[in-house]
Structures are given as C-alpha cells and as structure tokens.
C-alpha cells in the first residue's frame, strides 16, 4: 500500500520538535511495510530527504530567505 501525507509542517531533522507525533506515526507505518511519502513545505531551501523508510518531498512556496512560515 502507498500513502501520501500532504502536510503544512513536518520535522526538518531527527531533533526537530515540530509535529513529532506525525513523524512517529509515519515511521511506524513504514515499519509495517507501508510505502510512505510526505509532501511538506520547504524551510529556507531545505530539499527532499528521508527519515529511515519515510520519503519527504519538500515543495518551494516562496523565495528561499522567506521560507520560514511553517516553523
């Protein structure tokens, strides 16, 4: 099964505290074999990355220096 989460905020790295519960939820689902992709806004030009098996796609919503509205 494939699942896409479209969110307004998602952790930028492993130590980030923003919506930590959502990172935990997606990681648990991925651990059960679900193919998880998260579509989240960028933060100051942050590019696509992964949290273990969870793919995070970042989209640009403004100029890099002003991409701080989500955090």
C-alpha positions in Angstrom: 0.0 0.0 0.0 1.2 3.5 -0.8 0.2 6.5 1.4 0.8 10.2 0.7 0.6 12.7 3.6 0.1 16.3 2.5 1.0 18.5 5.5 1.6 22.1 6.4 4.5 21.3 8.7 6.9 18.3 9.2 10.1 17.9 11.2 13.2 19.2 9.4 15.6 16.7 11.0 15.6 14.0 13.7 16.0 16.5 16.5 13.2 18.8 15.4 10.2 19.0 17.8 7.6 20.2 15.3 4.8 17.7 14.8 6.9 14.9 16.3 3.9 12.7 16.6 3.4 12.7 12.8 7.0 11.6 12.2 6.5 8.8 14.7 3.2 7.7 13.0 4.7 7.6 9.6 7.8 5.7 10.7 5.6 3.1 12.5 3.5 2.6 9.3 6.7 2.4 7.2 7.9 -0.3 9.6 4.8 -2.3 8.8 5.6 -2.3 5.1 3.5 0.8 4.1 5.2 2.9 1.4 5.0 6.4 3.0 5.7 9.7 1.2 5.2 13.1 2.9 4.7 16.2 0.9 5.7 19.2 3.1 6.7 22.8 2.6 10.4 23.6 2.4 12.2 25.5 5.1 14.8 28.0 3.9 15.5 25.9 0.8 15.5 22.5 2.5 15.4 19.8 -0.1 13.9 16.3 -0.3 15.2 13.9 2.3 14.3 10.7 4.2 13.6 9.6 7.8 14.5 6.0 7.6 12.0 4.5 5.1 9.8 7.6 5.1 10.4 9.8 2.0 9.9 13.5 2.5 9.3 15.7 -0.6 9.7 19.4 0.1 8.0 22.0 -2.1 9.1 25.6 -2.5 6.4 28.1 -1.6 8.4 31.4 -1.6 11.9 32.8 -2.1 14.4 30.8 0.0 15.2 33.6 2.5 11.5 33.9 3.4 10.7 30.2 3.6 10.2 30.2 7.4 6.5 30.5 7.7 6.0 26.8 8.6 8.3 26.7 11.6 
